[in-house]
């Protein structure tokens, strides 16, 4: 394709993604600011602006927090400071409002419309056929989860697009002549991403290794392997150095220290997922919510004055003492439900009392077709890229089989799954063309 043709194609993709996302926002009335902008992140942003630091966002818990990674609350805090400059009358009570909502919404939209373009660049860097590259971009323009994530004032849209950018960087660096700068900058990018959301960091390490793994050099059997291991250590060390200020805050500055990696709410998520939903009154009528202190539904946060660390420790003890974890059969069933919710959407629909067919066709069907397409195209995809794709599909979901699977957690993998859908559609077109 010529340069002008590429520019026209990119412009079309960005415009289509924008129109689809705006239409989804209007259809779901998500352009109206909610009562609580940013949920927990919004509360933490208010605390930062007021000079109290990262305090726990939960009602009744007044202590330093490791509930969320620092970057998104800091982003909302920066918008809050901007709000007080643009709207000085709000300076006396700096809480996220309409201004913060619309700026954060614009950031979400911008991040989300870049996702199909980054997917197209990723496919081209992987040397996929142009038909697969274009189909992937077009499909991601109408990805249901991408349209849902835009309306949330949360890190999801920004995180998923950042994951796509990191995968593109890793893929391009793996194809360049080796320089020590490459694993250094990739590690810095991975470290920054982990401060937005640490969920992808283990997968990033595995993806780097899958792309850069080579067979032994015939002339010097150990030289290349040693260099690869040294580069991997540099990648991991540079990511850790970027995270170090946050770790020092958690491990040294807090009293008592919080021995967690980036965030410490793993067992809170497990405990929340183990418990049935409860009906909570809202201005729009009763709403089903999990047992979670953010909604004020967990009695443990109301009966005693706990620090956040004490509450997370209580969640761990309650989760480990539950029948789901005590009995092997029920534990397997619990993991099975989370696996179903992550890949198929049926268990998630049951949990939220929604239409299972709708959830399956929006979540499960694309995943199954994508996995099938990747399998069918395995011989047409280069070995390093195929290793990376398989490794990510296996490694990334593992924590969610315990904490609670959902399609919103799977969204960072959608770039790979929609690549698989594009390969599947291409194989169907090829069979139809070659049929007598």
C-alpha positions as CSV (number, residue, x, y, z in Angstrom):
1,X,0.0,0.0,0.0
2,X,1.2,3.5,-0.7
3,X,1.7,6.1,2.0
4,X,-1.4,8.0,1.0
5,X,-3.5,4.8,0.9
6,X,-2.3,4.0,4.5
7,X,-3.2,7.5,5.7
8,X,-6.7,7.2,4.2
9,X,-7.1,3.7,5.8
10,X,-6.0,5.0,9.2
11,X,-8.3,8.0,9.0
12,X,-11.2,5.7,8.1
13,X,-10.5,3.3,11.0
14,X,-10.2,6.1,13.5
15,X,-13.4,7.8,12.3
16,X,-15.3,4.5,12.3
17,X,-14.2,3.7,15.8
18,X,-15.1,7.2,17.0
19,X,-18.6,7.1,15.5
20,X,-19.4,3.6,16.9
21,X,-18.2,4.6,20.4
22,X,-20.1,7.8,20.5
23,X,-23.2,6.0,19.3
24,X,-22.8,3.4,22.1
25,X,-22.4,6.2,24.7
26,X,-25.6,7.9,23.5
27,X,-27.6,4.7,23.3
28,X,-26.7,3.8,26.9
29,X,-27.0,7.4,28.2
30,X,-23.4,7.1,29.5
31,X,-22.7,10.7,28.6
32,X,-24.5,11.8,31.8
33,X,-22.0,12.1,34.8
34,X,-22.7,9.5,37.5
35,X,-23.1,10.3,41.2
36,X,-19.7,9.0,42.0
37,X,-17.2,9.9,39.2
38,X,-14.3,7.4,39.2
39,X,-15.7,5.3,42.0
40,X,-12.8,4.3,44.3
41,X,-10.3,6.0,42.1
42,X,-12.3,9.2,42.4
43,X,-12.3,9.1,46.2
44,X,-8.6,8.5,46.2
45,X,-8.1,11.4,43.8
46,X,-10.0,13.7,46.1
47,X,-7.8,12.6,49.0
48,X,-4.7,13.3,47.0
49,X,-5.9,16.8,46.1
50,X,-6.7,17.5,49.7
51,X,-3.1,16.5,50.7
52,X,-4.0,13.3,52.5
53,X,-2.2,10.9,50.1
54,X,-3.5,7.6,49.0
55,X,-6.1,6.9,51.6
56,X,-8.5,3.9,51.5
57,X,-11.6,4.7,49.6
58,X,-13.9,2.4,51.7
59,X,-16.4,3.9,54.1
60,X,-15.4,3.4,57.7
61,X,-11.7,2.6,56.8
62,X,-9.3,5.4,57.4
63,X,-5.8,4.3,56.6
64,X,-3.2,4.4,53.8
65,X,-4.4,2.4,50.8
66,X,-2.9,-0.2,48.4
67,X,-6.3,-1.0,46.9
68,X,-5.5,0.6,43.6
69,X,-2.3,1.2,41.6
70,X,-1.2,4.8,41.7
71,X,-1.4,6.2,38.1
72,X,-5.1,6.4,37.5
73,X,-6.0,8.1,40.8
74,X,-3.1,10.5,40.1
75,X,-4.6,11.2,36.7
76,X,-8.0,12.0,38.2
77,X,-6.3,14.1,40.9
78,X,-4.6,16.1,38.1
79,X,-8.0,16.6,36.5
80,X,-9.4,17.7,39.8
81,X,-6.6,20.3,40.2
82,X,-7.4,21.5,36.7
83,X,-11.1,21.6,37.7
84,X,-10.4,24.0,40.5
85,X,-8.5,26.3,38.1
86,X,-11.2,26.1,35.4
87,X,-14.1,26.3,38.0
88,X,-12.7,28.2,41.0
89,X,-16.0,28.0,42.8
90,X,-15.4,24.2,43.2
91,X,-12.1,24.7,45.0
92,X,-13.6,24.6,48.4
93,X,-14.9,21.0,47.9
94,X,-12.6,19.3,45.4
95,X,-14.6,16.2,44.4
96,X,-14.8,14.8,40.9
97,X,-17.7,16.3,39.0
98,X,-18.9,16.9,35.5
99,X,-15.6,18.6,34.4
100,X,-13.5,15.6,35.5
101,X,-16.0,13.2,34.0
102,X,-16.0,14.7,30.5
103,X,-12.2,15.1,30.4
104,X,-11.7,11.5,31.6
105,X,-14.4,10.4,29.1
106,X,-12.5,12.1,26.3
107,X,-9.3,10.4,27.4
108,X,-11.2,7.0,27.3
109,X,-12.6,7.7,23.8
110,X,-9.2,8.8,22.5
111,X,-7.5,5.7,23.9
112,X,-10.2,3.4,22.6
113,X,-10.3,4.6,19.0
114,X,-6.5,4.1,18.9
115,X,-6.9,0.4,19.7
116,X,-8.0,-0.7,16.1
117,X,-5.1,1.3,14.7
118,X,-2.6,-0.3,17.0
119,X,-4.0,-3.7,16.2
120,X,-3.5,-3.0,12.5
121,X,0.1,-2.0,13.2
122,X,0.6,-5.1,15.3
123,X,-0.7,-7.3,12.5
124,X,1.6,-5.6,9.9
125,X,4.6,-6.0,12.3
126,X,3.8,-9.7,12.6
127,X,3.8,-9.9,8.8
128,X,0.2,-11.1,8.6
129,X,-1.7,-10.7,5.3
130,X,-3.1,-7.3,4.7
131,X,-6.6,-8.8,4.7
132,X,-6.1,-10.1,8.2
133,X,-4.7,-6.8,9.4
134,X,-7.6,-4.8,8.0
135,X,-10.2,-7.3,9.3
136,X,-8.7,-7.2,12.8
137,X,-8.9,-3.4,12.8
138,X,-12.5,-3.3,11.5
139,X,-13.6,-5.9,14.0
140,X,-12.0,-4.1,17.0
141,X,-14.0,-1.0,15.9
142,X,-17.2,-2.9,16.9
143,X,-15.7,-4.9,19.8
144,X,-18.5,-4.9,22.5
145,X,-16.1,-4.7,25.4
146,X,-14.3,-1.8,23.9
147,X,-17.6,0.1,23.6
148,X,-18.5,-0.7,27.1
149,X,-15.2,0.3,28.6
150,X,-15.4,3.8,27.1
151,X,-18.2,4.9,29.3
152,X,-16.5,3.9,32.6
153,X,-14.3,6.5,34.4
154,X,-11.8,3.8,35.1
155,X,-8.4,2.6,33.8
156,X,-9.8,-0.1,31.5
157,X,-9.8,1.7,28.1
158,X,-6.4,3.3,28.8
159,X,-4.9,0.1,30.1
160,X,-6.0,-2.1,27.1
161,X,-4.7,0.4,24.5
162,X,-1.4,0.6,26.5
163,X,-1.2,-3.2,26.4
164,X,-1.6,-3.1,22.7
165,X,1.1,-0.5,22.4
166,X,3.4,-2.5,24.6
167,X,2.9,-5.7,22.5
168,X,3.6,-3.7,19.3
169,X,6.8,-2.4,20.9
170,X,7.9,-5.9,22.0
171,X,7.2,-7.3,18.6
172,X,9.1,-4.6,16.7
173,X,12.1,-4.7,19.1
174,X,12.3,-8.5,18.7
175,X,12.8,-8.0,14.9
176,X,15.5,-5.4,15.3
177,X,19.3,-6.1,15.6
178,X,20.0,-6.6,19.2
179,X,20.9,-3.6,21.3
180,X,20.9,-3.3,25.1
181,X,18.7,-0.3,24.8
182,X,15.8,-2.4,23.5
183,X,15.1,-4.5,26.7
184,X,15.8,-1.4,28.8
185,X,13.1,0.7,27.2
186,X,10.6,-2.2,27.0
187,X,11.1,-2.8,30.7
188,X,10.5,0.9,31.4
189,X,7.3,0.7,29.4
190,X,6.2,-2.4,31.2
191,X,6.9,-0.8,34.6
192,X,4.9,2.3,33.8
193,X,2.0,0.1,32.6
194,X,2.1,-1.9,35.8
195,X,1.6,1.3,37.8
196,X,-1.6,1.8,35.8
197,X,-2.6,-1.8,36.2
198,X,-0.2,-4.6,37.3
199,X,-2.3,-7.4,35.8
200,X,-0.3,-7.6,32.5
201,X,3.2,-7.5,34.0
202,X,3.8,-11.3,34.3
203,X,2.4,-11.7,30.8
204,X,4.7,-9.0,29.5
205,X,7.7,-10.9,30.8
206,X,6.5,-14.1,29.2
207,X,5.7,-12.3,25.9
208,X,9.2,-10.8,25.8
209,X,10.8,-14.2,26.4
210,X,8.6,-15.9,23.8
211,X,9.5,-13.4,21.2
212,X,13.3,-13.3,21.9
213,X,13.9,-17.0,22.5
214,X,16.2,-18.5,20.0
215,X,18.0,-21.8,19.5
216,X,21.6,-22.1,20.4
217,X,24.1,-20.4,18.2
218,X,26.0,-23.1,16.3
219,X,29.4,-21.3,16.5
220,X,29.1,-20.3,20.2
221,X,26.6,-22.6,21.9
222,X,26.1,-20.4,25.1
223,X,26.7,-16.9,23.9
224,X,23.2,-16.2,22.6
225,X,21.4,-17.9,25.5
226,X,23.5,-15.9,28.1
227,X,22.8,-12.7,26.3
228,X,19.0,-13.5,26.2
229,X,18.9,-14.2,29.9
230,X,20.9,-11.1,30.6
231,X,18.5,-9.0,28.5
232,X,15.5,-10.6,30.3
233,X,17.0,-9.6,33.6
234,X,17.6,-6.1,32.3
235,X,14.0,-6.0,31.1
236,X,12.7,-7.1,34.6
237,X,15.1,-4.8,36.5
238,X,14.2,-1.7,34.6
239,X,10.5,-2.5,35.1
240,X,11.2,-2.8,38.8
241,X,13.1,0.4,39.0
242,X,10.2,2.3,37.6
243,X,7.9,0.8,40.2
244,X,10.5,1.4,43.1
245,X,9.0,4.6,44.4
246,X,5.6,3.0,44.9
247,X,7.2,-0.1,46.5
248,X,9.3,2.1,48.9
249,X,6.1,3.8,49.9
250,X,4.3,0.5,50.5
251,X,7.2,-1.5,52.0
252,X,9.1,1.2,54.0
253,X,7.1,4.4,54.4
254,X,3.8,2.9,55.6
255,X,3.6,1.9,59.2
256,X,3.1,-1.0,59.4
257,X,4.5,-1.9,56.0
258,X,2.3,-3.3,53.3
259,X,4.1,-6.3,51.8
260,X,2.2,-6.3,48.5
261,X,3.2,-6.0,44.8
262,X,1.7,-2.8,43.5
263,X,-1.8,-3.5,44.9
264,X,-3.1,-5.6,47.7
265,X,-6.7,-6.4,47.1
266,X,-6.3,-9.9,45.7
267,X,-8.2,-11.6,48.5
268,X,-10.8,-8.9,48.6
269,X,-11.7,-9.7,45.0
270,X,-11.7,-13.5,45.8
271,X,-14.0,-12.9,48.8
272,X,-16.3,-10.6,46.8
273,X,-16.6,-13.2,44.1
274,X,-17.3,-16.0,46.6
275,X,-20.3,-14.1,48.0
276,X,-23.8,-13.8,46.5
277,X,-25.1,-10.5,45.3
278,X,-27.2,-8.4,47.6
279,X,-29.8,-5.8,46.8
280,X,-28.6,-2.2,47.4
281,X,-31.0,0.8,47.1
282,X,-29.9,3.5,44.6
283,X,-31.6,6.6,43.2
284,X,-32.5,4.5,40.1
285,X,-34.0,1.7,42.2
286,X,-32.6,-1.5,43.8
287,X,-29.4,-2.7,42.2
288,X,-27.6,-6.0,42.7
289,X,-24.1,-5.5,44.1
290,X,-21.5,-8.0,45.4
291,X,-20.5,-7.9,49.1
292,X,-17.9,-5.2,48.8
293,X,-17.1,-2.4,51.2
294,X,-17.2,0.2,48.5
295,X,-21.0,-0.1,48.4
296,X,-21.2,-0.4,52.2
297,X,-22.5,-3.9,52.0
298,X,-19.8,-5.8,54.0
299,X,-20.7,-5.8,57.7
300,X,-17.0,-6.2,58.6
301,X,-16.4,-2.5,57.7
302,X,-19.2,-1.3,59.8
303,X,-18.8,-3.3,63.0
304,X,-15.2,-2.4,63.8
305,X,-12.5,0.2,63.0
306,X,-10.1,-1.6,60.7
307,X,-7.2,-0.5,58.6
308,X,-7.2,-1.5,55.0
309,X,-4.5,-4.0,55.6
310,X,-6.5,-5.6,58.4
311,X,-9.6,-5.7,56.2
312,X,-7.7,-7.4,53.4
313,X,-6.2,-9.9,55.9
314,X,-9.7,-10.6,57.1
315,X,-10.9,-11.2,53.5
316,X,-8.0,-13.6,53.0
317,X,-9.0,-15.6,56.2
318,X,-12.7,-15.7,55.3
319,X,-11.9,-16.7,51.7
320,X,-9.6,-19.5,52.7
321,X,-12.0,-20.8,55.3
322,X,-15.0,-20.9,52.9
323,X,-16.3,-24.2,51.7
324,X,-15.3,-23.3,48.1
325,X,-11.6,-23.4,49.2
326,X,-11.9,-26.2,51.8
327,X,-13.3,-28.9,49.6
328,X,-11.5,-29.9,46.3
329,X,-14.7,-30.6,44.4
330,X,-16.3,-27.2,45.2
331,X,-13.0,-25.5,44.6
332,X,-12.8,-27.0,41.1
333,X,-16.4,-25.9,40.5
334,X,-15.6,-22.4,41.7
335,X,-12.6,-22.2,39.3
336,X,-14.7,-23.6,36.6
337,X,-17.3,-20.9,37.0
338,X,-14.6,-18.2,36.8
339,X,-13.2,-19.9,33.7
340,X,-16.7,-19.9,32.2
341,X,-17.2,-16.2,33.0
342,X,-13.8,-15.2,31.6
343,X,-14.1,-17.0,28.3
344,X,-17.8,-17.7,27.7
345,X,-19.8,-15.1,29.7
346,X,-22.5,-17.6,30.8
347,X,-21.5,-17.6,34.4
348,X,-21.2,-13.9,34.5
349,X,-24.7,-13.5,33.0
350,X,-26.0,-15.8,35.7
351,X,-24.2,-13.9,38.4
352,X,-25.7,-10.6,37.3
353,X,-29.1,-12.1,36.3
354,X,-28.7,-11.1,32.6
355,X,-29.6,-12.7,29.3
356,X,-27.1,-15.6,28.9
357,X,-27.5,-15.6,25.1
358,X,-26.6,-11.9,24.9
359,X,-23.6,-12.4,27.1
360,X,-22.5,-15.4,25.1
361,X,-22.7,-13.7,21.7
362,X,-21.0,-10.6,23.0
363,X,-18.3,-12.4,25.0
364,X,-18.1,-16.2,24.5
365,X,-18.7,-16.4,20.7
366,X,-15.9,-14.0,19.8
367,X,-13.5,-15.8,22.1
368,X,-14.2,-19.3,20.7
369,X,-14.0,-18.1,17.1
370,X,-10.8,-16.2,17.9
371,X,-9.2,-19.3,19.5
372,X,-10.2,-21.5,16.6
373,X,-8.8,-19.0,14.1
374,X,-5.5,-18.8,15.9
375,X,-5.3,-22.7,15.8
376,X,-6.2,-22.8,12.1
377,X,-3.6,-20.2,11.3
378,X,-0.8,-21.7,13.4
379,X,1.3,-22.7,10.4
380,X,0.9,-19.3,8.8
381,X,2.1,-17.4,11.8
382,X,5.8,-17.1,12.5
383,X,7.0,-19.2,15.4
384,X,8.0,-16.3,17.8
385,X,4.6,-14.6,17.3
386,X,2.7,-17.8,17.7
387,X,4.6,-18.6,20.9
388,X,3.8,-15.1,22.2
389,X,0.1,-15.4,21.4
390,X,-0.3,-18.8,23.0
391,X,1.7,-17.8,26.1
392,X,-0.4,-14.7,26.6
393,X,-3.7,-16.6,26.2
394,X,-2.5,-19.1,28.8
395,X,-0.7,-16.9,31.4
396,X,-2.8,-13.7,31.5
397,X,-6.1,-15.3,32.7
398,X,-4.6,-17.4,35.5
399,X,-5.2,-15.0,38.4
400,X,-8.7,-14.4,37.3
401,X,-9.6,-18.0,37.7
402,X,-9.4,-17.3,41.4
403,X,-10.4,-13.7,41.8
404,X,-13.4,-13.9,39.4
405,X,-13.5,-14.1,35.6
406,X,-15.3,-11.5,33.5
407,X,-15.0,-10.3,29.9
408,X,-13.9,-6.9,31.2
409,X,-10.8,-8.6,32.6
410,X,-10.3,-10.4,29.3
411,X,-10.3,-7.2,27.3
412,X,-6.5,-6.9,27.1
413,X,-6.5,-10.2,25.1
414,X,-9.1,-9.0,22.6
415,X,-6.4,-7.8,20.2
416,X,-5.2,-11.4,19.9
417,X,-8.7,-12.9,19.9
418,X,-9.8,-10.6,17.1
419,X,-6.7,-11.4,15.2
420,X,-7.9,-15.0,15.4
421,X,-11.4,-14.0,14.2
422,X,-9.8,-12.3,11.2
423,X,-7.7,-15.4,10.4
424,X,-10.9,-17.5,10.7
425,X,-12.8,-15.3,8.3
426,X,-9.9,-15.3,5.9
427,X,-9.8,-19.1,6.0
428,X,-13.6,-19.3,5.2
429,X,-13.2,-16.9,2.3
430,X,-10.3,-19.0,1.0
431,X,-12.3,-22.2,1.2
432,X,-15.3,-20.6,-0.6
433,X,-13.0,-19.3,-3.3
434,X,-11.3,-22.7,-3.8
435,X,-14.5,-24.7,-3.8
436,X,-15.5,-26.1,-7.2
